[in-house]
Amino acid sequence: MRIAATFALAAFVATVPAGSAMAADLITVPTSTQAELPMVDAAGFDWSGFYAGVHGTAQNGSTSGTQYGLGVQAGVNAQFDFYLLGAEVAVSGLLENGTVGETSYGQILGRAGLVVSDNVVVYAAGGYGIDMGPPDEEDALLGGGVELAVTEDISVRAQYLHGFPVQGGNDKNQFTLGASYHF
């Protein structure tokens, strides 16, 4: 019996280290490389810089009625992460009672907005507007808009401004649709 106990003890001592060695020395097969792969992230539209463009406008005044026209705008933007600050000058030639070039409307605006995606900006705008034909009217402007980049250099936008009369008593609501080229 002593021989049987010695064999059992020897078998036990032989199997315990073998079992431990098997658990610690598992065979592993690498499934991927440790080298970092380059991340390709397409850059979003860069709103910073100068731009110029054209727009169509519809302006409805409390005493002047509805006027339609075409115009040009030029401005500059500065983008800080997802914030946008800018300034713009615009001039529109307006049709009054079907007569071309009867009056024109100029405005100076400041813009502040948020870049909500790589190619969309939502902004508030405020500034000063002047009717450069008879009668003399000046307005404080307040409104906002949305601008969408359609290519690397071109954007389209829709904007609404309300004119609060400073001189002359004509409230205005102005809607514009435009396109700009960004330099």
C-alpha positions, 0 to 999 in steps of 0.5 A: 500500500505504501508503494501505491501511496508513493505512486499516487503522490508522485502522480499528483506532484507531476500533474500539478505543475504541468497543469499550472504550466499549461494555464500560464503558457497559453498559445496566443495568435496575434489578430491585429498589428500594434502599429497605429493606422492613420486616421483620415478625417475630412476637414469641414468647411472653413468659414473664416475669411472674406466672401462676396456674393449676390442675393435676391430680396423681398422687403415689406414696409408698413407704408412702402408696401412690398419691394423686390430686388437684387443685390450684392454683399461682401463680408468677413468671418472669423471661426473660433471652434464652433463659434462664428463672428463676422461683418457684412456690407450689402446693397440692394436695388429695389423695384418700386411699383414695377420701376427698376432702380427707383430706390436702393437699400444699403446695410451694415451688419454684424453676425454672430453664430454657431457652426452646427455641423461641418457645413451649416451655420446658424447666426443672428445679425444686427446692424444699420440700414438706410433707404438711399432713395426718397423718402429718407429712411434709416433703420436699426436691423435685427434678425438672423439666418442660416447658411449652408456650404455646398462646395469648398468655396460656395455657400447659400443662405436664407436670412430675415431682418426686421427694420426698426425705424430710426428716421422715417416711420416705416417698419420693414421685414426683409427676406433674402436668399443668396449665394457667396463665394469664399476666398 
